[in-house]
Structure formats: structure tokens, C-alpha cells
Amino acid sequence: MGEQKLIKILLVSQDKASMSAFKAGLEENKVQTAWAQSGSNALGKIAEEGFDLVVTDENLADMTGLEFIEKVISKKPMVNCAAVTSLLPADFHEASEGLGILMQLPVRPGQEQAEKLLSQLKKILNLAQQVTAD
């Protein structure tokens, strides 16, 4: 089996404390994380570095999380995205339809959500790896 590449995740939030348990859960699973406090700051980081996943808070200093995801996928369509939101799943689905969001996360996500999200992400990355290897 080939060596597992390091997964890089960008967390975008004005409030680091709200994602601290989530970040700890990711890092326990040998994931490299980075922070950005605004959508425009995060877009700059995404342009410079390759991230496997971007997790955005519901509201950023300069835009909503969903507006940010729209900008991400218009520039880097292969970047996976997850969003923290207080919306009910049906409302979130309607608001985010067509954005291909990997997962909806609750406000103040924790270790359990980090592990679920990583499990989903690894399945997608493994599928992509298999497709490019064929």
C-alpha cells in the first residue's frame, strides 16, 4: 500500500474558540490545519497552498460561509468544502444546493464531527486517487 499523503484542512472562522475542539479532533488524526479569519484571507491561502478541505463558519467578517464556498468552488472546483451552520438540514440543503458541500456541521463542532468529516473526506480522496491511478 502506498504512503498516505498528509491531509491539509483550512478552517475559516472569526472565532477560533468555536472550532478548537473540532481542530483538536482533526489534529489527533494526523491532519495538518491552517486558520483564516475572513473569506478574502482564506481565498488567498487557497490560491497559494493546496488544501484537501475547507471548513467555513456560518458568518465570516466579510461574507457568509455559503458566499465564501461559492467563491472557492468558482476558483478551485476540486476543493472539498464543509460548512458550520445553525440551519435545519432541509433549509441548509436548499440554501446550499449545487455547491457540492461535503458535510453540514453544527455550531461549535467537536471531535465526533471531526472524525465523521475525516471519514467522508478520506473516502473521496481514495476514490480520486484510484481514478487518477487507472
N, C-alpha and C positions, 0 to 999 in steps of 0.2 A: 504494500500500500504506500502511496506517495506521501510526502510530508504535508501536513495540514498547514495551509497558509494562515497567517495571522489575520483575524477579522478586525477591521477598523470601523468604529462607530462614532459618529458625530452627534453629540447631544446639544440641542439648541433650546436654551431657556434663559430667561432673565433671573430666575430663582434657582440657583444651584442646589439649595437645601431640598427643594421639592423633588429632585431627582437623585439625591445622594444614595438612598437605599437601592434604587434601580442601578445606578452606576456601580455600586459595590457588587451587586449581583452579576453584572456583566464582567467586571474585572476578576472575580473569583473563577470565571470560566475562561481565563486567559485571553480576554478581548482587550484590544487597545482602544481607549476612548479619548475623545477631544471635546472641548467645550466651545460654544459660540453663544454670545448673549443676544444677538439680533439676527434677523434674516439676512440682511446685507453682509454682515460679518461672516455668517455661515456660508453664503454663496461664494464668497472669496476663498474660504478654506476648501470648499468642494472643488473649485476650479484648480486650486494648487495641488491638492492631495487626492488620492483615490480613496473613497470611503465605500464600504460594502452596504452600510445602512446609515440613514439619518433619522434621528428621533426628535421630533419637534414638540414643544409645549403648545398649548392651545392658543395663547396670545404672546407675541413677541413685541419688542419695543417698537418695531417699525411696520409690522403686518401681522395678520393672523397666521396660525400654523398651516391652515389649508392654503392660503395665498402663497406661503413660503414653499409648500410642496409643489404647487403648480409651477413655480419658477424653477425649482430643482429639476422636475421632470422635463421641462422645456429645454433646459441646458444639458442635462445628463440623464437621459431616459433610463439608463440601466441601473441607476442608484435606487436601492430599496428604501422605502420610507415607512415610518410608523408615526402615529400622532397621539399625543395625550389630549383627551377631550372629556368634557363633562356631559356631552350629548348622549342621549339614549342610542343604543346600537342602530335602530331603524332610522333615526334622524341623522346620525353620523353617516350611515350608508348613503342616504340621499344627498347630503351635503358634499360627500367626497367621491361620488360616483364618477368613474372614468379616470381617477387619479392612480388607481392600482396600489392603494395603500396596503401594506403587508399586515398591519395589525392596529387596532384601536386600543389604546392604553388608558387606564383610569387616571384621574388626577392623583398625584403623588404615587406613581407606580413603585413597586417594591421588587424584591428578589424573585418572587414567584413569576411576575410578569417578565422579568429579565430572562429567566430560564425558558419560558414559553416562547418568547420572541426569538431567542437564540436558536431554539429547536427548529422553528419555522425557517429562519434565515439559513441555517445550515442545510436544510433540505433543498432550498432554492439554489444555494451556491454549489452544492453537489450536483444538482441537475444541470446547471450551467456548465460545470466542469466536464461532465460526461458528454454534453453536446459538442463542446469545443474539442474534445479528445477524439471524437469519431471522425 
